[in-house]
Structure formats: C-alpha cells, structure tokens
Amino acid sequence: MVSQEMILERLFVYLNKTVPAFAPVPADIDLVQELGLDSIKVMDMLMELEDEFDISIPLNILTDVRTPEQLARAVYSLMEHADGAV
C-alpha cells in the first residue's frame, strides 16, 4: 500500500522540477501564494498524481489544500476510501 510519505515524495519530485528556485520544497509551503503555482501547473500536478496513483482527484479538494503536506494527506485519504480501508 502507498503511504502518505510516498505521495509527498512524489509531490516533491514534481514541484522540484516545476519550481527549481525553491528546491528543495518544504512540506508546509503554500503552493499558490509562496510557490506561485498557477492553475495550469496545479492541474498538471493533479493529473500527474492521478496517473501515478490510479485515482480520480475531485477539483473541490483544492478548497481545503494549501501545502504539499495537505495535498498528500488528501490524496492518501482518497486512496483509503477507494480501497475500502476506511
């Protein structure tokens, strides 16, 4: 099973390629306000996570997510629900 830490590591790989000036990216940095990710980069990141972990991420998840750590937690929760673990 995929762990929350594995999801976070995958996010870091994506973010370090996308925003190299902030490498390494801290887990608590604001994706939009501090990293300056625009909507296209956020959508690309979500699609990459969907492909990587074979899940569907609803766009409304973004209303509660500000940091890579929060996004990893949300993706992990979606995966748990999809597997029927919760």
DRENROVO-575037 format. One record per atom (N, C-alpha, C, O): residue number from 1; residue in one letter; atom name; x, y, z. Coordinates in steps of 0.05 Angstrom, whole numbers, plus 32768, in hexadecimal, padded with zeros to 4 digits. Layout:
N
site pos=NUM&code=A&site=CA&x=X&y=Y&z=Z
...
This chain:
86
site pos=1&code=M&site=N&x=8011&y=7FE8&z=8000
site pos=1&code=M&site=CA&x=8000&y=8000&z=8000
site pos=1&code=M&site=C&x=8011&y=8019&z=8000
site pos=1&code=M&site=O&x=8027&y=8019&z=800C
site pos=2&code=V&site=N&x=8008&y=802D&z=7FF3
site pos=2&code=V&site=CA&x=8016&y=8046&z=7FF1
site pos=2&code=V&site=C&x=8012&y=8056&z=800B
site pos=2&code=V&site=O&x=7FFC&y=8057&z=8016
site pos=3&code=S&site=N&x=8028&y=8062&z=8015
site pos=3&code=S&site=CA&x=8026&y=8071&z=802D
site pos=3&code=S&site=C&x=8024&y=808F&z=8027
site pos=3&code=S&site=O&x=8029&y=8098&z=8010
site pos=4&code=Q&site=N&x=801C&y=809E&z=803B
site pos=4&code=Q&site=CA&x=801A&y=80BB&z=8037
site pos=4&code=Q&site=C&x=8036&y=80C7&z=8031
site pos=4&code=Q&site=O&x=8038&y=80DA&z=8022
site pos=5&code=E&site=N&x=804B&y=80BB&z=803D
site pos=5&code=E&site=CA&x=8066&y=80C5&z=8038
site pos=5&code=E&site=C&x=806E&y=80C0&z=801B
site pos=5&code=E&site=O&x=807C&y=80D1&z=800F
site pos=6&code=M&site=N&x=8065&y=80AA&z=800F
site pos=6&code=M&site=CA&x=806B&y=80A4&z=7FF3
site pos=6&code=M&site=C&x=805D&y=80B8&z=7FE1
site pos=6&code=M&site=O&x=8069&y=80C1&z=7FCD
site pos=7&code=I&site=N&x=8045&y=80BF&z=7FE7
site pos=7&code=I&site=CA&x=8036&y=80D3&z=7FD8
site pos=7&code=I&site=C&x=8045&y=80EE&z=7FDA
site pos=7&code=I&site=O&x=8048&y=80FC&z=7FC6
site pos=8&code=L&site=N&x=804D&y=80F5&z=7FF2
site pos=8&code=L&site=CA&x=805B&y=810F&z=7FF6
site pos=8&code=L&site=C&x=8075&y=810F&z=7FE6
site pos=8&code=L&site=O&x=807C&y=8124&z=7FDA
site pos=9&code=E&site=N&x=8084&y=80F9&z=7FE6
site pos=9&code=E&site=CA&x=809D&y=80F8&z=7FD7
site pos=9&code=E&site=C&x=8097&y=80FC&z=7FB9
site pos=9&code=E&site=O&x=80A7&y=8109&z=7FAB
site pos=10&code=R&site=N&x=8082&y=80F0&z=7FAF
site pos=10&code=R&site=CA&x=807B&y=80F3&z=7F92
site pos=10&code=R&site=C&x=8074&y=8110&z=7F8D
site pos=10&code=R&site=O&x=807B&y=811B&z=7F77
site pos=11&code=L&site=N&x=8066&y=811D&z=7F9F
site pos=11&code=L&site=CA&x=8060&y=813A&z=7F9C
site pos=11&code=L&site=C&x=807A&y=814A&z=7F9B
site pos=11&code=L&site=O&x=807D&y=815D&z=7F8B
site pos=12&code=F&site=N&x=808D&y=8144&z=7FAC
site pos=12&code=F&site=CA&x=80A7&y=8152&z=7FAD
site pos=12&code=F&site=C&x=80B5&y=814F&z=7F92
site pos=12&code=F&site=O&x=80C1&y=8163&z=7F89
site pos=13&code=V&site=N&x=80B5&y=8138&z=7F86
site pos=13&code=V&site=CA&x=80C2&y=8134&z=7F6D
site pos=13&code=V&site=C&x=80B5&y=8146&z=7F58
site pos=13&code=V&site=O&x=80C4&y=8154&z=7F49
site pos=14&code=Y&site=N&x=809B&y=8147&z=7F57
site pos=14&code=Y&site=CA&x=808D&y=8158&z=7F44
site pos=14&code=Y&site=C&x=8093&y=8176&z=7F4A
site pos=14&code=Y&site=O&x=809A&y=8185&z=7F37
site pos=15&code=L&site=N&x=8091&y=817E&z=7F63
site pos=15&code=L&site=CA&x=8095&y=819A&z=7F6A
site pos=15&code=L&site=C&x=80B2&y=81A3&z=7F65
site pos=15&code=L&site=O&x=80B6&y=81BA&z=7F5D
site pos=16&code=N&site=N&x=80C5&y=8192&z=7F6B
site pos=16&code=N&site=CA&x=80E1&y=819A&z=7F67
site pos=16&code=N&site=C&x=80E7&y=819D&z=7F49
site pos=16&code=N&site=O&x=80F9&y=81AD&z=7F42
site pos=17&code=K&site=N&x=80D9&y=818E&z=7F38
site pos=17&code=K&site=CA&x=80DD&y=8192&z=7F1B
site pos=17&code=K&site=C&x=80CF&y=81AB&z=7F12
site pos=17&code=K&site=O&x=80D8&y=81BA&z=7F00
site pos=18&code=T&site=N&x=80B8&y=81B1&z=7F1D
site pos=18&code=T&site=CA&x=80A7&y=81C7&z=7F15
site pos=18&code=T&site=C&x=80B1&y=81E2&z=7F1F
site pos=18&code=T&site=O&x=80B0&y=81F6&z=7F11
site pos=19&code=V&site=N&x=80BA&y=81E2&z=7F38
site pos=19&code=V&site=CA&x=80C3&y=81FB&z=7F45
site pos=19&code=V&site=C&x=80DF&y=81F7&z=7F50
site pos=19&code=V&site=O&x=80E2&y=81F6&z=7F68
site pos=20&code=P&site=N&x=80F3&y=81F5&z=7F3E
site pos=20&code=P&site=CA&x=810E&y=81EF&z=7F47
site pos=20&code=P&site=C&x=811A&y=8204&z=7F5A
site pos=20&code=P&site=O&x=812D&y=81FD&z=7F69
site pos=21&code=A&site=N&x=8111&y=821C&z=7F59
site pos=21&code=A&site=CA&x=811C&y=8231&z=7F6B
site pos=21&code=A&site=C&x=8117&y=822B&z=7F88
site pos=21&code=A&site=O&x=8125&y=8235&z=7F9A
site pos=22&code=F&site=N&x=8103&y=821A&z=7F8E
site pos=22&code=F&site=CA&x=80FC&y=8214&z=7FAA
site pos=22&code=F&site=C&x=8106&y=81F8&z=7FB2
site pos=22&code=F&site=O&x=80FF&y=81EF&z=7FC8
site pos=23&code=A&site=N&x=8116&y=81EB&z=7FA2
site pos=23&code=A&site=CA&x=8120&y=81D0&z=7FA8
site pos=23&code=A&site=C&x=8133&y=81D2&z=7FC0
site pos=23&code=A&site=O&x=8144&y=81E3&z=7FC0
site pos=24&code=P&site=N&x=8130&y=81C1&z=7FD4
site pos=24&code=P&site=CA&x=8119&y=81AE&z=7FD8
site pos=24&code=P&site=C&x=8101&y=81BD&z=7FE3
site pos=24&code=P&site=O&x=8103&y=81D1&z=7FF2
site pos=25&code=V&site=N&x=80EA&y=81B4&z=7FDB
site pos=25&code=V&site=CA&x=80D1&y=81C0&z=7FE3
site pos=25&code=V&site=C&x=80C9&y=81B6&z=7FFF
site pos=25&code=V&site=O&x=80C8&y=819E&z=8003
site pos=26&code=P&site=N&x=80C3&y=81C8&z=8012
site pos=26&code=P&site=CA&x=80BA&y=81C0&z=802C
site pos=26&code=P&site=C&x=809D&y=81B5&z=802B
site pos=26&code=P&site=O&x=808D&y=81BE&z=801B
site pos=27&code=A&site=N&x=8097&y=81A4&z=803D
site pos=27&code=A&site=CA&x=807C&y=8197&z=803E
site pos=27&code=A&site=C&x=8066&y=81AB&z=8046
site pos=27&code=A&site=O&x=804F&y=81A6&z=803F
site pos=28&code=D&site=N&x=806D&y=81C1&z=8053
site pos=28&code=D&site=CA&x=8059&y=81D3&z=805C
site pos=28&code=D&site=C&x=8057&y=81ED&z=804C
site pos=28&code=D&site=O&x=804B&y=8201&z=8055
site pos=29&code=I&site=N&x=8064&y=81EE&z=8035
site pos=29&code=I&site=CA&x=8063&y=8206&z=8024
site pos=29&code=I&site=C&x=8048&y=8208&z=8016
site pos=29&code=I&site=O&x=803D&y=81F4&z=800D
site pos=30&code=D&site=N&x=803E&y=8220&z=8013
site pos=30&code=D&site=CA&x=8025&y=8225&z=8005
site pos=30&code=D&site=C&x=802A&y=8222&z=7FE7
site pos=30&code=D&site=O&x=803A&y=8230&z=7FDC
site pos=31&code=L&site=N&x=801B&y=8210&z=7FDB
site pos=31&code=L&site=CA&x=801F&y=820A&z=7FBE
site pos=31&code=L&site=C&x=801A&y=8222&z=7FAC
site pos=31&code=L&site=O&x=8029&y=8225&z=7F98
site pos=32&code=V&site=N&x=8006&y=8232&z=7FB2
site pos=32&code=V&site=CA&x=8000&y=8248&z=7FA1
site pos=32&code=V&site=C&x=800D&y=8262&z=7FAA
site pos=32&code=V&site=O&x=801A&y=826F&z=7F9A
site pos=33&code=Q&site=N&x=800A&y=8268&z=7FC3
site pos=33&code=Q&site=CA&x=8014&y=8282&z=7FCE
site pos=33&code=Q&site=C&x=8032&y=8283&z=7FCE
site pos=33&code=Q&site=O&x=803E&y=8298&z=7FC7
site pos=34&code=E&site=N&x=803F&y=826E&z=7FD7
site pos=34&code=E&site=CA&x=805D&y=826F&z=7FDA
site pos=34&code=E&site=C&x=806B&y=8263&z=7FC2
site pos=34&code=E&site=O&x=8080&y=826D&z=7FBA
site pos=35&code=L&site=N&x=8061&y=824D&z=7FB6
site pos=35&code=L&site=CA&x=806E&y=8242&z=7F9F
site pos=35&code=L&site=C&x=8065&y=824E&z=7F85
site pos=35&code=L&site=O&x=8073&y=824C&z=7F71
site pos=36&code=G&site=N&x=804E&y=825B&z=7F85
site pos=36&code=G&site=CA&x=8044&y=8269&z=7F6E
site pos=36&code=G&site=C&x=8039&y=8256&z=7F58
site pos=36&code=G&site=O&x=803A&y=825D&z=7F40
site pos=37&code=L&site=N&x=8030&y=823F&z=7F60
site pos=37&code=L&site=CA&x=8024&y=822D&z=7F4D
site pos=37&code=L&site=C&x=800A&y=8239&z=7F41
site pos=37&code=L&site=O&x=7FF9&y=8241&z=7F50
site pos=38&code=D&site=N&x=8008&y=8239&z=7F27
site pos=38&code=D&site=CA&x=7FF0&y=8243&z=7F1B
site pos=38&code=D&site=C&x=7FDD&y=822B&z=7F17
site pos=38&code=D&site=O&x=7FE4&y=8214&z=7F1D
site pos=39&code=S&site=N&x=7FC5&y=8231&z=7F0E
site pos=39&code=S&site=CA&x=7FB1&y=821C&z=7F0C
site pos=39&code=S&site=C&x=7FB9&y=8205&z=7EF9
site pos=39&code=S&site=O&x=7FB2&y=81EE&z=7EFE
site pos=40&code=I&site=N&x=7FC8&y=820C&z=7EE4
site pos=40&code=I&site=CA&x=7FD0&y=81F7&z=7ED1
site pos=40&code=I&site=C&x=7FE4&y=81E4&z=7EDF
site pos=40&code=I&site=O&x=7FE3&y=81CC&z=7EDB
site pos=41&code=K&site=N&x=7FF7&y=81EF&z=7EED
site pos=41&code=K&site=CA&x=800B&y=81DE&z=7EFB
site pos=41&code=K&site=C&x=7FFD&y=81CD&z=7F11
site pos=41&code=K&site=O&x=8005&y=81B6&z=7F15
site pos=42&code=V&site=N&x=7FEA&y=81D8&z=7F1E
site pos=42&code=V&site=CA&x=7FDB&y=81C9&z=7F33
site pos=42&code=V&site=C&x=7FCC&y=81B2&z=7F25
site pos=42&code=V&site=O&x=7FCC&y=819B&z=7F2F
site pos=43&code=M&site=N&x=7FBF&y=81B7&z=7F0F
site pos=43&code=M&site=CA&x=7FB1&y=81A2&z=7F00
site pos=43&code=M&site=C&x=7FC4&y=818D&z=7EF6
site pos=43&code=M&site=O&x=7FBE&y=8175&z=7EF8
site pos=44&code=D&site=N&x=7FDB&y=8195&z=7EEC
site pos=44&code=D&site=CA&x=7FEF&y=8182&z=7EE3
site pos=44&code=D&site=C&x=7FF8&y=8170&z=7EFA
site pos=44&code=D&site=O&x=7FFC&y=8158&z=7EF7
site pos=45&code=M&site=N&x=7FFC&y=817C&z=7F11
site pos=45&code=M&site=CA&x=8004&y=816D&z=7F29
site pos=45&code=M&site=C&x=7FEF&y=8159&z=7F31
site pos=45&code=M&site=O&x=7FF5&y=8142&z=7F37
site pos=46&code=L&site=N&x=7FD6&y=8161&z=7F31
site pos=46&code=L&site=CA&x=7FC0&y=814F&z=7F38
site pos=46&code=L&site=C&x=7FBE&y=8138&z=7F24
site pos=46&code=L&site=O&x=7FBA&y=8121&z=7F2B
site pos=47&code=M&site=N&x=7FC1&y=813E&z=7F0A
site pos=47&code=M&site=CA&x=7FC0&y=8129&z=7EF6
site pos=47&code=M&site=C&x=7FD7&y=8116&z=7EF9
site pos=47&code=M&site=O&x=7FD3&y=80FD&z=7EF5
site pos=48&code=E&site=N&x=7FEE&y=8120&z=7F00
site pos=48&code=E&site=CA&x=8005&y=810E&z=7F04
site pos=48&code=E&site=C&x=8000&y=80FC&z=7F1C
site pos=48&code=E&site=O&x=8007&y=80E4&z=7F1B
site pos=49&code=L&site=N&x=7FF5&y=8107&z=7F31
site pos=49&code=L&site=CA&x=7FEE&y=80F6&z=7F49
site pos=49&code=L&site=C&x=7FD9&y=80E2&z=7F42
site pos=49&code=L&site=O&x=7FDB&y=80CB&z=7F4A
site pos=50&code=E&site=N&x=7FC5&y=80EA&z=7F32
site pos=50&code=E&site=CA&x=7FB0&y=80D7&z=7F2A
site pos=50&code=E&site=C&x=7FBC&y=80C0&z=7F1A
site pos=50&code=E&site=O&x=7FB5&y=80A8&z=7F1F
site pos=51&code=D&site=N&x=7FCE&y=80C6&z=7F08
site pos=51&code=D&site=CA&x=7FDB&y=80B1&z=7EF8
site pos=51&code=D&site=C&x=7FED&y=809F&z=7F09
site pos=51&code=D&site=O&x=7FEC&y=8087&z=7F07
site pos=52&code=E&site=N&x=7FFC&y=80AC&z=7F1A
site pos=52&code=E&site=CA&x=800F&y=809D&z=7F2B
site pos=52&code=E&site=C&x=8002&y=808A&z=7F3E
site pos=52&code=E&site=O&x=800B&y=8073&z=7F41
site pos=53&code=F&site=N&x=7FEB&y=8092&z=7F4A
site pos=53&code=F&site=CA&x=7FDF&y=8082&z=7F5E
site pos=53&code=F&site=C&x=7FC4&y=8076&z=7F56
site pos=53&code=F&site=O&x=7FB6&y=806A&z=7F66
site pos=54&code=D&site=N&x=7FBD&y=807A&z=7F3C
site pos=54&code=D&site=CA&x=7FA5&y=806E&z=7F31
site pos=54&code=D&site=C&x=7F8C&y=8075&z=7F41
site pos=54&code=D&site=O&x=7F7C&y=8063&z=7F49
site pos=55&code=I&site=N&x=7F88&y=808F&z=7F45
site pos=55&code=I&site=CA&x=7F71&y=8099&z=7F53
site pos=55&code=I&site=C&x=7F65&y=80B0&z=7F44
site pos=55&code=I&site=O&x=7F71&y=80BB&z=7F31
site pos=56&code=S&site=N&x=7F4E&y=80B9&z=7F4C
site pos=56&code=S&site=CA&x=7F41&y=80D1&z=7F42
site pos=56&code=S&site=C&x=7F40&y=80E5&z=7F58
site pos=56&code=S&site=O&x=7F35&y=80E0&z=7F6D
site pos=57&code=I&site=N&x=7F4B&y=80FD&z=7F53
site pos=57&code=I&site=CA&x=7F4C&y=8111&z=7F68
site pos=57&code=I&site=C&x=7F37&y=8127&z=7F61
site pos=57&code=I&site=O&x=7F3A&y=8134&z=7F4C
site pos=58&code=P&site=N&x=7F23&y=812A&z=7F71
site pos=58&code=P&site=CA&x=7F0F&y=813F&z=7F6C
site pos=58&code=P&site=C&x=7F1B&y=815B&z=7F6F
site pos=58&code=P&site=O&x=7F2B&y=815F&z=7F81
site pos=59&code=L&site=N&x=7F13&y=816D&z=7F5E
site pos=59&code=L&site=CA&x=7F1E&y=8188&z=7F5F
site pos=59&code=L&site=C&x=7F17&y=8197&z=7F79
site pos=59&code=L&site=O&x=7F26&y=81A9&z=7F81
site pos=60&code=N&site=N&x=7F01&y=8190&z=7F85
site pos=60&code=N&site=CA&x=7EF9&y=819E&z=7F9E
site pos=60&code=N&site=C&x=7F0D&y=8198&z=7FB5
site pos=60&code=N&site=O&x=7F0B&y=81A5&z=7FCA
site pos=61&code=I&site=N&x=7F1F&y=8185&z=7FB1
site pos=61&code=I&site=CA&x=7F33&y=817F&z=7FC6
site pos=61&code=I&site=C&x=7F45&y=8198&z=7FC9
site pos=61&code=I&site=O&x=7F51&y=819B&z=7FDF
site pos=62&code=L&site=N&x=7F48&y=81A8&z=7FB5
site pos=62&code=L&site=CA&x=7F5A&y=81BE&z=7FB6
site pos=62&code=L&site=C&x=7F51&y=81D4&z=7FC9
site pos=62&code=L&site=O&x=7F61&y=81E5&z=7FD1
site pos=63&code=T&site=N&x=7F38&y=81D4&z=7FD0
site pos=63&code=T&site=CA&x=7F2E&y=81E9&z=7FE3
site pos=63&code=T&site=C&x=7F39&y=81E4&z=7FFF
site pos=63&code=T&site=O&x=7F3B&y=81F7&z=800E
site pos=64&code=D&site=N&x=7F41&y=81CC&z=8005
site pos=64&code=D&site=CA&x=7F4B&y=81C5&z=8020
site pos=64&code=D&site=C&x=7F69&y=81C1&z=8020
site pos=64&code=D&site=O&x=7F74&y=81BA&z=8035
site pos=65&code=V&site=N&x=7F76&y=81C3&z=8009
site pos=65&code=V&site=CA&x=7F93&y=81BD&z=8007
site pos=65&code=V&site=C&x=7FA3&y=81D6&z=8001
site pos=65&code=V&site=O&x=7F9C&y=81E4&z=7FEE
site pos=66&code=R&site=N&x=7FB7&y=81DA&z=8010
site pos=66&code=R&site=CA&x=7FC9&y=81F1&z=800B
site pos=66&code=R&site=C&x=7FE6&y=81E8&z=8008
site pos=66&code=R&site=O&x=7FF6&y=81F5&z=7FFA
site pos=67&code=T&site=N&x=7FEE&y=81D2&z=8016
site pos=67&code=T&site=CA&x=800A&y=81CA&z=8016
site pos=67&code=T&site=C&x=800D&y=81AE&z=800B
site pos=67&code=T&site=O&x=7FFA&y=819F&z=8008
site pos=68&code=P&site=N&x=8026&y=81A7&z=8003
site pos=68&code=P&site=CA&x=802B&y=818C&z=7FFA
site pos=68&code=P&site=C&x=8023&y=8177&z=800F
site pos=68&code=P&site=O&x=8018&y=8162&z=8008
site pos=69&code=E&site=N&x=8028&y=817C&z=8028
site pos=69&code=E&site=CA&x=8021&y=816A&z=803D
site pos=69&code=E&site=C&x=8003&y=8165&z=803E
site pos=69&code=E&site=O&x=7FF9&y=814E&z=8041
site pos=70&code=Q&site=N&x=7FF3&y=817B&z=803C
site pos=70&code=Q&site=CA&x=7FD6&y=8178&z=803C
site pos=70&code=Q&site=C&x=7FCC&y=8169&z=8023
site pos=70&code=Q&site=O&x=7FB9&y=8159&z=8025
site pos=71&code=L&site=N&x=7FD9&y=816E&z=800C
site pos=71&code=L&site=CA&x=7FD1&y=8160&z=7FF4
site pos=71&code=L&site=C&x=7FD7&y=8142&z=7FF6
site pos=71&code=L&site=O&x=7FC7&y=8131&z=7FEE
site pos=72&code=A&site=N&x=7FEE&y=813B&z=8001
site pos=72&code=A&site=CA&x=7FF5&y=811F&z=8005
site pos=72&code=A&site=C&x=7FE1&y=8112&z=8018
site pos=72&code=A&site=O&x=7FD9&y=80FB&z=8013
site pos=73&code=R&site=N&x=7FDA&y=811F&z=802D
site pos=73&code=R&site=CA&x=7FC6&y=8114&z=8040
site pos=73&code=R&site=C&x=7FAB&y=8110&z=8032
site pos=73&code=R&site=O&x=7F9E&y=80FB&z=8036
site pos=74&code=A&site=N&x=7FA3&y=8123&z=8021
site pos=74&code=A&site=CA&x=7F89&y=8121&z=8013
site pos=74&code=A&site=C&x=7F8A&y=810A&z=7FFF
site pos=74&code=A&site=O&x=7F76&y=80FB&z=7FFD
site pos=75&code=V&site=N&x=7FA0&y=8107&z=7FF0
site pos=75&code=V&site=CA&x=7FA2&y=80F2&z=7FDD
site pos=75&code=V&site=C&x=7FA2&y=80D7&z=7FEB
site pos=75&code=V&site=O&x=7F96&y=80C4&z=7FE2
site pos=76&code=Y&site=N&x=7FB1&y=80D5&z=8001
site pos=76&code=Y&site=CA&x=7FB1&y=80BD&z=8011
site pos=76&code=Y&site=C&x=7F95&y=80B5&z=801A
site pos=76&code=Y&site=O&x=7F8E&y=809E&z=8019
site pos=77&code=S&site=N&x=7F86&y=80C8&z=8023
site pos=77&code=S&site=CA&x=7F6B&y=80C3&z=802C
site pos=77&code=S&site=C&x=7F5A&y=80B9&z=8015
site pos=77&code=S&site=O&x=7F4A&y=80A7&z=8019
site pos=78&code=L&site=N&x=7F5D&y=80C5&z=7FFE
site pos=78&code=L&site=CA&x=7F4E&y=80BC&z=7FE6
site pos=78&code=L&site=C&x=7F55&y=809F&z=7FE0
site pos=78&code=L&site=O&x=7F43&y=808F&z=7FD9
site pos=79&code=M&site=N&x=7F6E&y=8099&z=7FE2
site pos=79&code=M&site=CA&x=7F77&y=807D&z=7FDC
site pos=79&code=M&site=C&x=7F6C&y=8069&z=7FF0
site pos=79&code=M&site=O&x=7F64&y=8053&z=7FE9
site pos=80&code=E&site=N&x=7F6B&y=8071&z=800A
site pos=80&code=E&site=CA&x=7F60&y=8060&z=801E
site pos=80&code=E&site=C&x=7F42&y=805A&z=8019
site pos=80&code=E&site=O&x=7F39&y=8044&z=801B
site pos=81&code=H&site=N&x=7F34&y=806F&z=8011
site pos=81&code=H&site=CA&x=7F17&y=806C&z=800C
site pos=81&code=H&site=C&x=7F13&y=805B&z=7FF3
site pos=81&code=H&site=O&x=7F00&y=804B&z=7FF2
site pos=82&code=A&site=N&x=7F24&y=805E&z=7FDF
site pos=82&code=A&site=CA&x=7F22&y=804E&z=7FC6
site pos=82&code=A&site=C&x=7F27&y=8031&z=7FCB
site pos=82&code=A&site=O&x=7F1B&y=8020&z=7FBF
site pos=83&code=D&site=N&x=7F3A&y=802B&z=7FDE
site pos=83&code=D&site=CA&x=7F40&y=800F&z=7FE4
site pos=83&code=D&site=C&x=7F2D&y=8003&z=7FF8
site pos=83&code=D&site=O&x=7F2E&y=7FEB&z=7FFD
site pos=84&code=G&site=N&x=7F1B&y=8013&z=8003
site pos=84&code=G&site=CA&x=7F08&y=8009&z=8017
site pos=84&code=G&site=C&x=7F15&y=8005&z=8032
site pos=84&code=G&site=O&x=7F0A&y=7FF7&z=8043
site pos=85&code=A&site=N&x=7F2C&y=8011&z=8037
site pos=85&code=A&site=CA&x=7F3A&y=800E&z=8050
site pos=85&code=A&site=C&x=7F2D&y=801E&z=8067
site pos=85&code=A&site=O&x=7F31&y=8018&z=807E
site pos=86&code=V&site=N&x=7F1D&y=8032&z=8060
site pos=86&code=V&site=CA&x=7F10&y=8042&z=8075
site pos=86&code=V&site=C&x=7EF3&y=803D&z=8075
site pos=86&code=V&site=O&x=7EE5&y=8049&z=8085
